[in-house]
């Protein structure tokens, strides 16, 4: 079933010319506009993570939907408001000694000034490639990355999604949860058992290795989905 579903998604993607579309802006100014901060705190976890949201400027949007900083920020808010996201750790703290995490839980607040823990940037493929390559990461014009306190989200996949993701919104949740997971201390993980849910820290856009696609750290029942550590 999994192979057939992925094959169907690939066929649909190609038929609609959504994969590898040449209309996605390849480059921008390399500068960024910032979303407004918010007084609202998302979640009830023990550790507060303050984050800045930015979108690259100087992008020729052409016939693709323009993504504003506030719209990008609103989508991130929606993702982390879901109890299956990292905010689920408040009710289900995570202990992972291999990552020096013991009963860890998090809550999030968006800020607009320089005093923040992490920044999340939506940028064109060329800009993502340049920033990520500077730290030794090859994003191949389509992948996202995290280095230090910066998360770079690739505009190509943000607009197009991944052939493995059931929908664009699923891809959005998956990439935001995955890259934030790196900031929180998690490395890449593999498929625990064929047929089981893939960990959100698995590189699902590259391969599923028999696992089922999954874009959330937690299941609806509050189980943390994990797998064997990978380099």
N, C-alpha and C positions, 0 to 999 in steps of 0.2 A: 504493500500500500504506500509506504513512504517513497519508494523509488518512482512509482507511478505518479504520485502527487507532485513530486519535484519536477519530473519530466513534463507534466502538464503545465506547471507554472512557467517553466522555461519556454515551452511552446507559445503560451499566451504572451509572455513578455516579448518574445521575438516578433510575434504577429502584430503586437501593438507598437513595435519599435521603441519600447520603453527601456530596453537594455542597451547600454552603450550609446544612447542618443547623442547626436552631435549638437543638439540645441542646449545642452547644459553648459553654462558659462565656465570656461576653463580657467580664467584668471580674473583677478580684481586688483585693487590698489595695494593690498597688503596691509592696509590700515583697517581699524575696526570701530564700529559704533556700538555703544553700550545700552542694554535694556535698563529700564527703570528698576530700582530696588523695590522691595516689598517689606512691610512690617510683619507679614504673615510667616510663621514658622510651619514647615511641613513635617509632620510626624512628631513622635514623642520620645525618640531615642535619647540615650544619655549624652552622646557627643554631638555638639552643634557643628555643622559644616556650613560655612558661609561661601557663597559662590557668585561669581560675576558671569553674566551672559553677554556675548558679543557676536556680531555678524559683520563679515567683511564688507567694506564699502567699495565703491567704484566698480561694481559688478554690472555688466550689461545683461539684464535679465531677458531681453528679447521676448520670446513667446512662452517662457516658463514662469510659473507663479513666483512673484517676489516674496522673499521671506524677510520680514522686518525683525529687528532685535526683540521687540515686545512679543511678536507672534512666536518666535523661537522660544522665548522664555516661558510663555504660556503653555507651550507643549511640554516643556520639561517639568513645569509645575504639575500638569496633569499626570505625567508618568510617575512622579514621586508621590503623588496623592493616592496612588493605587497601593493597597496593602501588600501586593505581591512584589513591590519594588523594595529598595533598600530600607525604606521606612518600616517595612514589616519586621525589621529586626527589633523594634521596640517591644513587640509582643513575643518575639522569638529570637532572643539574643544569640549571636553566633560565637562559638568557641572553635577556633582553628589555630592550634599551637604552632603549626608550620608557618603561619603568617603573623605570629605574635598577637593573636586576637583571643581575648578571653571574655566571654559574656558581652561582646561588643554590640552596640546599637547606635543608630545615628538619626538625627533630624537635620533639616536643611532650611536655609534662609537665603534668599536672593538679595544681594547688595549691589550698589552701583559705584562704590568708591574703591580706592586701592587697598583698603583693609579687608582682605578676603582670604579664604583658604585655598580656593581653586577657581580657575576661570575656564569657561566652556565656550569655545569659539566655533562658529559655523563659517567655513571658508571654502573657496574654490579649490578644485583639484591641484592646480599648480602651487597655490599657497600652502595647502596641507603638505604636499610632497616636500616643499622646501623646508618648512619648519620641522617636520618629522625627520627628514634626512639629516638635518643638522645634529640630531642626537643618535644617528645610526639606524633609523627605522625607515623601511622601504614601504610606502603606502600605495605605490603602483597606480596613482591617479584615481583610486576608488576607495581605498580603505581609510579608516580613521586611526588616530593614535593618541596616546597620553605620554607626556614626559614631564617630570617634576610636578608642578602645580598647574599645568596647562593641558587641557583636553582639546584636541583638534577634530572636529566633525566634518567629514567630507561632504560637500554640497552635492556631488554626483549621486551618491547613494541616498542622501537625505531626500532628494527629489525622486529618484528612481526606485529605491528599495533594493533588495537583494533577491535573486531568483529563488533562494531558499526560504525567504520570509513570506508568510501567507499574505501579508498586506504591507502597505507603506507604514501605517501606524504601528504595526508589529515591529518593523525594522527600526523605527524611531525609538521605541521602548527598548529594544535589544541593544542598540548601539550606545544609548545614553546609560543604561544600566551596566553594560560591559565596561565602558571606559571609566565610569565612576568607580566601578569595582576595582580597577587598577589603582585609582587614587586612594581607595580605602585600604589597600594593602594586598589584594588578591592577584595572583598570577594566572596564567592560562591553565585551564583544566581540560581533561579529555572526557570521552564518553565512558560512563561507569559500566553500563550494561546495554547491549544492543536492544532497542525497543523502548528504553527508558527515556525520560526527558533529558535533553542536553543541558548541562550547566550554562548559565548565562555567561560564565567566564570561558566558555569554549569558543574557539574561532569558527563559529557556525557558518559564516559567509564563505569559508574556505572548504570545510568538509564537516559532515555530521557523524561519520564513522558508525552508522547504524542507530544513532540516537534520533529522537524526535525533536523537531525545532521547538525552542523555548526561549522567550525573551525576558523572563522574570527570574530574579534570585529565589523567590519563594513560590510554592504552590498555593492554591486557594486555601488549603488546610494548614498553611504555615510551615510546611517542611522546606528546609533550605536545600536546594538542588546543587549538589557538588559532584566532583569527579576526581580522578587521579591528576595530580599536579603535572604540568608539562613545562618545559623550558621555553 
